[in-house]
């Protein structure tokens, strides 16, 4: 169980009741890492492991976001791009009367989500729908709340998806869009910044909507944006943080292997080597640094 310290900053005209500086212990419900669990391509166990580790690391922060949402005990919730269920389980905990429909393109992620729901005794409160939202819009009922965490920027045509969500929601329903400011930092080194710069250049081609301001897009789709909030994540070293850093940077290596210098690639490989005395798993100075922004938008 990892100790967390989060600094959270509200702005705009949101309905904020998260703590400004929270100390607590994450216990397994969190928020998916932004690697594409809303998109129509499988990612295998590596991606699922990152999503599960991310859920543990940022559990407290995700709980504060769900508590902040300006919605009163929704009964029907849809989790778009649900991944392995980080958002789904955070929402179930926050809203004890709710049923969540988790939609994702990846069957392995949904299988892991269903297994987790059974382990937690929540199987009767969760349904899963496999769908690639870029090519089809499944029957998701008429939800009171739609949650999309780190999934909207993966959509080929996010404006179309925003309109689909607007049409799907019940009158007065809420759409919560949560997006990342980028991949987390762990080291605070120049090497890490070069790795991120190389990764960002690749992802700018593949995911041009990452880092977008979703407020104007939501307004254009017919929503009224009722609140916007940025949560700053700062989680200190733990065994879970070490594994999270290792799996995240292993995945980033595959993106940047062709563009990093030989020297930087050798230094990255040393960090990823579990037997290296300077490897990530043996360091005691890792800190997860990230930001996530949530937009709360109402259907009139």
C-alpha positions in Angstrom: 0.0 0.0 0.0 1.7 3.2 -1.1 1.7 6.5 0.6 0.6 9.4 -1.5 0.8 13.1 -1.4 -1.3 15.0 -3.9 -1.6 18.7 -4.6 -4.8 19.5 -6.3 -5.7 22.8 -7.9 -9.3 23.8 -8.8 -10.0 26.5 -11.4 -12.9 27.7 -13.5 -16.3 27.3 -11.9 -16.2 23.7 -10.7 -17.9 22.1 -7.8 -14.8 21.4 -5.8 -14.8 19.4 -2.6 -11.5 17.5 -3.0 -8.8 18.3 -0.5 -6.2 20.8 -1.5 -3.4 18.8 -0.1 -4.3 15.2 0.6 -2.4 12.6 2.5 -3.7 9.1 2.3 -3.2 5.6 1.2 -4.2 4.4 -2.2 -5.9 1.0 -2.2 -6.4 -0.1 -5.7 -9.0 2.1 -7.4 -7.6 4.5 -9.8 -7.3 6.0 -13.2 -6.1 4.5 -16.4 -2.8 5.4 -18.0 -3.1 7.2 -21.3 -1.9 4.6 -23.7 -4.9 3.9 -25.8 -7.4 1.7 -24.0 -10.2 3.5 -25.8 -8.8 2.7 -29.2 -9.4 -0.3 -31.4 -6.1 -2.1 -31.1 -5.0 -4.8 -28.6 -2.1 -4.0 -26.3 -1.5 -7.3 -24.6 -0.6 -7.9 -20.9 2.1 -5.2 -20.8 -0.5 -2.4 -21.3 -2.9 -4.0 -18.9 -0.1 -4.2 -16.2 0.6 -0.5 -16.7 -3.1 0.3 -16.3 -3.4 -1.7 -13.1 -0.2 -0.1 -11.6 -1.4 3.3 -12.6 -4.7 2.6 -10.8 -2.9 1.8 -7.6 -0.5 4.8 -7.8 -3.1 7.5 -8.4 -6.0 5.9 -6.5 -6.4 8.8 -4.0 -6.3 11.4 -6.8 -9.0 9.5 -8.9 -11.2 9.2 -5.8 -11.0 13.0 -5.3 -12.0 13.5 -8.9 -15.1 11.3 -8.7 -16.0 13.0 -5.4 -15.7 16.4 -7.1 -18.1 15.6 -10.0 -21.3 17.7 -9.9 -23.7 14.8 -10.0 -26.0 13.4 -7.4 -25.9 9.6 -7.1 -26.2 8.5 -10.7 -27.7 5.1 -11.2 -26.5 4.4 -14.7 -22.9 5.1 -15.6 -20.9 4.4 -18.8 -17.0 4.2 -18.7 -15.8 4.8 -22.2 -12.4 3.3 -22.9 -12.5 1.5 -19.6 -9.3 -0.4 -19.9 -8.8 -2.8 -16.9 -11.4 -0.9 -14.8 -9.6 1.8 -12.9 -12.3 4.3 -13.4 -15.1 1.7 -13.3 -14.2 0.7 -9.7 -13.5 4.2 -8.5 -17.0 5.2 -9.7 -18.6 2.1 -8.1 -17.0 3.0 -4.8 -18.1 6.7 -5.0 -21.7 5.9 -6.2 -22.9 2.8 -4.3 -26.2 2.7 -6.0 -24.8 2.8 -9.5 -24.4 0.2 -12.3 -21.4 0.8 -14.6 -21.3 -0.3 -18.3 -17.6 -0.6 -19.2 -16.9 -0.2 -22.9 -13.5 -0.9 -24.5 -12.1 -2.3 -27.7 -9.6 -4.7 -26.0 -11.1 -8.0 -25.0 -8.2 -8.9 -22.7 -8.7 -5.7 -20.7 -12.4 -6.4 -20.4 -11.7 -9.9 -19.2 -9.4 -8.6 -16.5 -12.0 -6.0 -15.5 -14.7 -8.7 -15.2 -12.4 -11.0 -13.2 -11.7 -8.1 -10.8 -15.4 -7.3 -10.5 -16.0 -10.9 -9.4 -13.1 -10.8 -6.9 -14.5 -7.7 -5.4 -18.1 -9.0 -5.3 -19.2 -6.4 -7.8 -20.1 -8.6 -10.7 -23.8 -7.7 -10.5 -23.0 -4.0 -10.8 -20.8 -4.2 -13.9 -21.5 -4.9 -17.5 -18.9 -4.9 -20.3 -19.3 -4.0 -24.0 -16.5 -4.7 -26.5 -16.6 -2.0 -29.2 -14.2 0.1 -31.3 -15.8 3.5 -30.8 -14.1 4.8 -34.0 -16.1 2.4 -36.1 -19.3 1.7 -34.2 -21.4 3.1 -31.4 -22.8 0.3 -29.2 -26.1 0.4 -27.3 -25.1 1.9 -24.0 -28.6 2.6 -22.7 -29.4 6.1 -21.4 -26.8 6.8 -18.7 -26.8 9.6 -16.1 -23.0 9.9 -16.2 -20.5 9.1 -18.9 -16.8 8.9 -17.8 -13.9 9.0 -20.3 -10.5 8.9 -18.7 -7.4 9.1 -21.0 -9.4 7.7 -23.9 -10.8 10.7 -25.8 -7.4 11.7 -27.3 -7.2 8.2 -28.9 -10.3 8.7 -31.0 -9.9 9.2 -34.7 -12.8 11.7 -34.7 -13.3 12.9 -31.1 -15.8 15.6 -32.1 -18.1 12.8 -33.5 -17.7 10.8 -30.3 -18.6 13.9 -28.2 -21.8 14.3 -30.1 -22.6 10.6 -29.7 -22.1 10.9 -25.9 -24.4 14.0 -25.9 -27.1 12.1 -27.7 -26.7 9.0 -25.5 -26.9 10.8 -22.1 -30.1 11.2 -20.3 -31.5 14.8 -20.1 -29.4 16.7 -17.5 -26.8 14.0 -17.6 -23.1 14.6 -17.0 -20.0 13.8 -19.1 -16.7 13.7 -17.3 -13.6 13.9 -19.5 -10.3 13.2 -17.8 -7.0 13.7 -19.7 -3.3 13.5 -19.0 -0.8 16.3 -19.5 1.5 13.6 -20.9 3.3 10.5 -19.7 4.4 10.6 -16.0 7.9 11.6 -15.0 9.8 9.5 -12.5 13.5 10.7 -12.5 13.6 14.4 -13.2 16.7 13.9 -15.3 17.8 15.3 -18.7 17.8 11.8 -20.1 14.2 11.3 -19.1 13.3 14.6 -20.8 15.0 13.5 -24.0 13.1 10.2 -23.9 9.8 12.1 -23.4 10.6 14.5 -26.2 11.3 11.6 -28.6 8.1 9.8 -27.5 6.0 13.0 -27.7 7.1 13.6 -31.3 6.0 10.1 -32.3 2.7 10.4 -30.5 2.0 13.8 -32.0 1.7 12.0 -35.3 -0.4 9.1 -34.0 -2.6 11.0 -31.5 -3.0 14.7 -32.6 -5.7 15.3 -30.0 -3.5 14.5 -27.0 -3.2 17.6 -24.8 -6.2 19.3 -26.4 -8.4 21.8 -24.5 -11.6 19.8 -24.3 -13.7 22.7 -23.0 -14.4 24.3 -26.4 -14.9 20.9 -28.0 -17.5 20.0 -25.4 -19.3 23.3 -25.9 -19.4 22.8 -29.7 -21.0 19.3 -29.1 -23.8 20.9 -27.2 -22.6 20.6 -23.6 -22.5 23.2 -20.9 -19.1 23.0 -19.2 -19.8 23.3 -15.5 -16.4 22.8 -14.1 -12.7 22.2 -14.9 -10.1 21.0 -12.5 -6.4 20.1 -12.7 -5.0 17.6 -10.3 -1.2 17.6 -9.7 0.1 14.1 -8.9 3.3 13.7 -6.8 3.7 10.2 -5.4 6.9 9.2 -3.7 9.0 6.1 -3.9 7.4 2.7 -3.1 7.6 -0.8 -4.5 4.6 -0.1 -6.7 6.1 3.1 -8.0 9.2 1.2 -8.9 7.3 -1.4 -10.9 5.2 1.4 -12.5 8.3 3.3 -13.6 9.9 0.1 -15.0 6.9 -1.0 -17.0 6.1 2.5 -18.3 9.7 3.2 -19.5 9.9 -0.3 -21.0 6.9 0.5 -23.1 8.3 3.9 -24.0 11.5 2.3 -25.1 9.6 0.6 -28.0 8.5 4.0 -29.2 11.8 5.8 -29.1 14.3 3.0 -29.8 14.8 4.2 -33.4 15.3 7.9 -32.5 17.3 8.0 -29.3 21.1 8.4 -29.6 23.1 5.2 -28.9 24.4 6.8 -25.6 20.9 7.6 -24.4 19.6 4.2 -25.4 22.4 2.5 -23.5 21.6 4.6 -20.4 17.9 3.8 -20.7 18.7 0.1 -21.0 20.8 0.3 -17.8 17.8 1.8 -16.0 15.6 -1.0 -17.3 18.1 -3.8 -16.3 16.7 -5.4 -13.1 20.3 -6.6 -12.2 21.9 -3.2 -12.7 23.0 -1.5 -9.4 21.7 1.8 -11.0 18.5 0.3 -12.4 15.1 1.6 -11.6 14.1 -1.2 -9.2 17.0 -0.4 -6.9 16.7 3.4 -6.9 15.2 5.2 -3.9 14.6 8.6 -5.5 11.7 7.8 -7.9 8.8 10.2 -7.7 5.7 10.0 -10.0 5.0 13.5 -11.4 2.0 14.1 -13.6 -1.1 16.2 -14.1 -4.6 15.3 -15.0 -7.4 17.6 -16.0 -11.1 16.9 -15.7 -13.9 18.7 -17.5 -17.5 18.2 -16.2 -20.0 19.0 -18.9 -23.8 18.9 -18.7 -26.3 17.9 -21.3 -29.1 20.5 -21.3 
